[in-house]
């Protein structure tokens, strides 16, 4: 379950509110992935450890993940105690920390 968002724009996409962060088609893909993340209770095969295959920061911190969307876009988050925190949609990979 998603417990917190890092950006208001990502939260808007999850809440089906208008945002200019992503084009419509990519926004629909992001919404689908955010809903799957919200319904999750354990790490899934679709998640990529941060820093793997160019997604996210290669900082070695366990619990940080990225869900690749399209092109350079990813949903980045931290997974703790069965929940997603600091969920954010980013262009260009997940930042450190």
C-alpha positions as MATLAB code, in Angstrom:
seq = 'XXXXXXXXXXXXXXXXXXXXXXXXXXXXXXXXXXXXXXXXXXXXXXXXXXXXXXXXXXXXXXXXXXXXXXXXXXXXXXXXXXXXXXXXXXXXXXXXX';
ca = [
       0.000    0.000    0.000;
       1.222    3.495   -0.798;
       1.803    5.437    2.420;
       3.354    8.654    1.073;
       4.181   10.514   -2.123;
       7.346   12.487   -2.725;
       5.687   14.852   -5.196;
       2.240   16.384   -5.453;
       2.150   15.685   -9.205;
       2.569   11.935   -8.641;
      -0.190   12.029   -6.038;
      -2.425   13.853   -8.544;
      -1.935   11.080  -11.107;
      -2.828    8.470   -8.480;
      -5.938   10.484   -7.546;
      -6.925   10.931  -11.212;
      -6.522   14.695  -11.030;
      -5.313   16.866  -13.912;
      -1.536   17.196  -14.183;
       0.907   18.183  -16.895;
       3.660   15.891  -15.614;
       3.081   13.198  -18.266;
       1.394   12.888  -21.655;
      -2.049   11.232  -21.449;
      -0.953    7.777  -22.653;
       2.016    7.629  -20.273;
      -0.225    8.968  -17.479;
      -2.584    6.015  -17.973;
       0.339    3.582  -17.766;
       1.617    5.313  -14.630;
      -1.842    5.188  -13.023;
      -2.091    1.453  -13.707;
       1.336    0.831  -12.141;
       0.580    3.069   -9.145;
      -2.643    1.141   -8.511;
      -0.748   -2.172   -8.642;
       1.809   -0.762   -6.225;
      -0.962    0.413   -3.890;
      -2.468   -3.095   -3.857;
       0.862   -4.791   -3.128;
       1.891   -6.289    0.173;
       5.306   -7.681   -0.810;
       8.053   -6.984   -3.324;
       7.014   -8.073   -6.818;
       9.006   -9.384   -9.753;
       8.135   -6.262  -11.769;
      10.077   -4.073   -9.369;
      13.691   -3.373  -10.139;
      16.205   -2.691   -7.338;
      17.278    0.950   -7.619;
      20.359    1.244   -9.807;
      19.643   -1.909  -11.826;
      19.594   -1.564  -15.626;
      19.934    2.206  -15.426;
      16.846    2.730  -13.274;
      17.407    4.537  -10.022;
      20.452    5.384   -8.012;
      23.204    2.836   -7.653;
      23.650    3.549   -3.969;
      23.257    0.002   -2.642;
      20.457    0.868   -0.207;
      18.104   -2.045    0.203;
      14.417   -1.302   -0.036;
      14.690    1.270   -2.856;
      12.949    0.314   -6.084;
      11.996    1.589   -9.506;
       9.195    0.492  -11.803;
      10.189    1.378  -15.371;
       7.395    3.041  -17.348;
       8.594    4.065  -20.804;
      11.630    5.773  -22.245;
      13.466    7.237  -19.243;
      10.433    7.533  -16.922;
      10.181    5.442  -13.743;
       8.141    5.229  -10.572;
      10.633    5.365   -7.705;
       9.867    4.464   -4.108;
      11.143    3.018   -0.870;
       9.628   -0.256    0.378;
       9.415   -0.690    4.172;
       7.296   -2.937    6.355;
       5.025   -3.951    3.467;
       4.315   -0.398    2.265;
       5.584    2.056   -0.363;
       6.908    5.438    0.796;
       8.128    8.536   -1.060;
       6.506    7.373   -4.302;
       7.560    9.614   -7.186;
       7.436    9.576  -10.984;
      10.765   10.770  -12.348;
      12.341   11.380  -15.733;
      15.915   10.197  -15.995;
      16.165    7.637  -13.203;
      15.701    7.590   -9.452;
      17.813   10.033   -7.434;
      20.135    9.052   -4.619;
      18.821    8.942   -1.084;
];
